[in-house]
Amino acid sequence: MIQKISPFIWFNNQTEEAVNFYVSIFKDSKITSTSRYGEGGPGEPGSVMTMGFQLFGLDFTALNGGNYATLTPAISFVIRCENQEEVDHYWDNLLEGGKAMQCGWLTDKFGVTWQIVPVQLFKLMGDKDAAKAKKVTQAMMQMVKLDIDGLEQAYNQA
């Protein structure tokens, strides 16, 4: 089945470096295609124009489009992590050369924004007990990288 909607990421000129970076971090990932600029431009002939790649079976396309567009945190990719080890893996690797933000968000060295979120957070924040959910939310708001033990402690203190 063809994936009807897929992320398309515009890079200035770091597509190949970015795609290789992502494929090195994510299990079950691969580069699926590479196209290059021809003599007609606008890029340097022979340089990478687009690369297709998959992360966890999700198709992405990356473009070397030049300095006409800028990535912002208004669009981000959420990585749902099963445990703290997984949170730490994605956080530590994607943060390399990037910028940490609050509540599990980071912008990597290429300008792509990621949310590294333990699945436990959704359960704890969705609790029917409003006081427990509030405590978890307050704890999360104080964190940069999300810490499952800290979130569960906040939940249990309510």
ZIURVEN-V83631 format. One record per backbone hydrogen bond with DSSP energy under -1.0 kcal/mol. CO is the residue of the C=O (numbers start at 1). NH is the residue of the N-H. E is the energy in kcal/mol with one decimal. If there is no record, write none. Layout:
co=[CO;CO]
nh=[NH;NH]
e=[E;E]
This chain:
co=[7;9;11;12;14;15;16;17;18;19;20;22;30;33;35;35;37;38;44;47;49;50;51;52;52;53;54;55;58;60;61;62;63;63;72;77;79;81;83;84;85;86;87;88;89;90;91;95;99;102;104;105;106;107;108;112;113;114;115;117;118;119;120;121;122;124;129;130;131;132;133;134;135;136;137;139;140;143;144;147;148;149;150;151;152;153]
nh=[61;63;65;66;18;19;20;21;22;23;24;26;54;52;49;50;46;41;47;37;64;35;62;32;33;60;30;58;55;53;9;51;11;65;75;115;117;119;87;88;89;90;91;92;93;94;95;98;107;105;116;101;114;99;111;108;77;106;79;81;121;123;124;125;126;127;133;134;135;136;137;138;139;140;141;142;143;103;104;151;152;153;154;155;156;157]
e=[-1.7;-2.4;-2.7;-1.9;-3.0;-3.0;-2.2;-2.0;-2.6;-2.6;-1.4;-2.2;-2.9;-1.9;-3.2;-1.2;-3.3;-1.6;-2.5;-2.7;-2.8;-2.7;-2.6;-2.6;-1.5;-2.9;-1.7;-2.1;-1.9;-2.1;-3.0;-2.1;-3.1;-1.2;-1.3;-2.9;-2.3;-2.9;-2.0;-3.1;-2.2;-2.3;-2.7;-2.8;-2.1;-2.5;-2.1;-3.4;-2.7;-1.1;-3.0;-2.7;-3.0;-3.1;-2.1;-2.9;-2.0;-2.3;-3.4;-3.0;-1.7;-1.2;-2.9;-2.8;-1.2;-1.2;-2.2;-2.3;-2.1;-2.2;-2.4;-2.7;-2.3;-2.8;-2.2;-1.0;-1.5;-2.8;-3.1;-2.2;-2.7;-2.4;-2.0;-2.0;-2.3;-1.2]
